[in-house]
């Protein structure tokens, strides 16, 4: 199985692989959870047939982690025990994998699995700006995540190459900002309506996945400037970018209208996402325009700020304070540590091996999500082969598997929540290409986040991966 469970004990006998599952519960199981479990696999029977599958809610916790589950396979029935809905989901996902692995043989060996996750943040990111993906595919992506017990979906919704989320307050963001002109003159783009966002978020919630939306700012905003040029330091006719890279034109931090725009857009969009977090980007924002802009310079003088980095930190703090009033916590890329921030924001540590930013964040007291590009950027090549798709360096399956979170937590600060892999889609123009870049690396990601170091071994992982892939 992947990810490797904490503890498996083999028992006497075997259970024929069920065609259908007949769910029953000893204690109150919410209708929401029942429909969520049916969403995981359609093999849950609607009628009264199928292998008896008992859902048992622990009255007392067997362990401190609420996500713990116990899955027991007996010759005539299956029991999933947990104390939280997520515990049931994870137990159910393990059952699905066991059924898949043993389908050809026809029998599942009787066994008891006792399991819980090592890290609480087990994330996967998807960039839908560089290339746009339909809601059905995003739901499929969430299904893949859930099947491997990943629980945080970081949704990169805006960038220079396209704004992908409907705003009723600022309709030009999608009328103009969601579309770019391709080299052949055709128009490329798309966006999610509020109804589509609801559908995707509901799907994620049923699977036990929290959605973390990202609006990247103040850089990576050419799609905004194409729609509303007055938000630039030096307004002109901007176009949504149709190449990759970094733009010097960013949002003007000296313009009060920009601040109002951002606060209004966050207020509008925060309602669509029930989760705790909002990612504000903060990466790769060149300061050339701010250095030359009278408004930005005036703001720096008025607020007594040191320089343009400090101006970006001020903007981040203003928006974080606003999001706090909406009940949200904020996350930023590790560039936010280059200026002065307080200890509240979470930091996605991405540059290089992440060690320097990790130390800086721990010193400043910020919580950390590790996603160092050398290990966890799934847009990087998977192999050295000719015609291998990808960019930058090489991140093989083994390299992903070798990533060790506890190496970053030497002072046991407890500030590291977990990790995520990032899927930047400059080189991925179709669902098939995303799938190619994701698999099999997503298996390694899931295991290094769920299973403890003592429970993991590269050679054993390769065997289990082969077993799982041959069952697909
Ligand atoms: Zn400016």
Boltz pocket constraint, residues with backbone or C-beta under 6 A from the ligand:
constraints:
  - pocket:
      binder: B
      contacts: [[A, 232], [A, 233], [A, 251], [A, 252], [A, 253], [A, 254], [A, 255], [A, 289], [A, 290], [A, 293], [A, 294], [A, 295], [A, 296]]
      max_distance: 6.0
